[in-house]
Amino acid sequence: MSTETNDPLAVAEAMMKERRDTVKALAKLGDEKATLQEKITQIEQQESDAYDLAIASGWSQSELKKMGFTRKSGPRKSKKSKDQSATVTPLNGQEVSA
């Protein structure tokens, strides 16, 4: 009858369990981080919408800035519509309006 210290398979299994447990911790933290990042994205969108609503209700950007609110970087909504016609550049290099 072999003891655990003399059984190479038992030793290997114990070593692998320790290694597996460390990876489990990393995986758990990675999942938590992804969840929090998604929540931050949602809150940033809500914050952007609230900022736009404040502007629409009459607050100016400078007034909001004095209160400590600033527009976060990212895509801004355009108030003016530009020419909506598309320009296509085919492989031969000549532009064609669509």
C-alpha positions in Angstrom: 0.0 0.0 0.0 1.5 3.3 -1.1 1.3 6.5 0.9 0.4 9.8 -0.8 4.0 11.0 -0.7 5.2 7.9 -2.6 2.4 7.8 -5.1 3.5 10.0 -8.1 -0.1 10.2 -9.4 -1.4 11.5 -6.1 1.4 14.1 -5.9 0.7 15.2 -9.5 -3.1 15.4 -8.8 -2.4 17.6 -5.7 -0.1 19.8 -7.7 -2.7 20.2 -10.5 -5.4 21.0 -8.0 -3.4 23.9 -6.6 -2.7 25.2 -10.1 -6.4 24.7 -11.1 -7.6 26.7 -8.1 -5.4 29.6 -9.0 -6.9 29.7 -12.5 -10.4 29.5 -11.0 -9.6 32.7 -9.0 -8.4 34.4 -12.2 -11.5 33.3 -14.1 -13.8 34.6 -11.3 -12.1 37.9 -11.2 -12.3 38.2 -15.0 -16.0 37.5 -15.0 -16.5 40.1 -12.2 -14.5 42.7 -14.2 -16.5 42.1 -17.4 -19.7 42.5 -15.4 -18.5 45.8 -13.9 -17.3 47.1 -17.2 -20.7 46.4 -18.8 -22.4 48.3 -15.9 -20.0 51.2 -16.4 -20.9 51.3 -20.1 -24.6 51.4 -19.2 -24.1 54.2 -16.6 -22.0 56.2 -19.0 -24.8 56.0 -21.6 -27.4 57.1 -19.0 -25.1 60.0 -18.0 -24.8 61.0 -21.6 -28.5 61.0 -22.0 -29.0 63.0 -18.9 -26.4 65.6 -20.1 -28.2 65.9 -23.4 -31.5 66.3 -21.5 -30.0 69.1 -19.4 -28.8 70.9 -22.6 -32.3 70.4 -24.2 -33.9 71.9 -21.1 -32.0 75.1 -21.3 -28.7 74.6 -19.5 -25.6 75.7 -21.4 -22.4 73.7 -21.5 -20.6 76.4 -19.6 -23.2 76.4 -16.9 -23.0 72.6 -16.5 -19.2 72.8 -16.5 -19.4 75.3 -13.6 -21.4 72.7 -11.7 -18.8 70.1 -12.4 -20.6 68.3 -15.3 -18.8 67.8 -18.6 -19.6 65.9 -21.7 -17.6 62.7 -21.8 -15.5 62.1 -24.9 -17.1 60.0 -27.6 -19.5 60.4 -30.5 -21.6 63.5 -30.3 -25.0 63.8 -31.8 -25.0 66.1 -34.8 -27.7 68.8 -34.8 -27.2 69.7 -38.4 -27.7 67.2 -41.2 -25.1 67.2 -43.9 -25.6 66.1 -47.5 -26.8 62.5 -47.1 -25.6 61.4 -50.5 -22.9 58.8 -50.4 -19.7 58.9 -52.4 -18.3 55.6 -53.5 -14.7 55.1 -54.6 -14.4 52.0 -56.7 -11.2 50.1 -57.3 -10.3 52.2 -60.3 -10.1 55.3 -58.1 -12.8 57.4 -59.7 -15.4 58.7 -57.3 -19.1 58.1 -58.1 -22.0 59.6 -56.2 -24.6 57.1 -55.1 
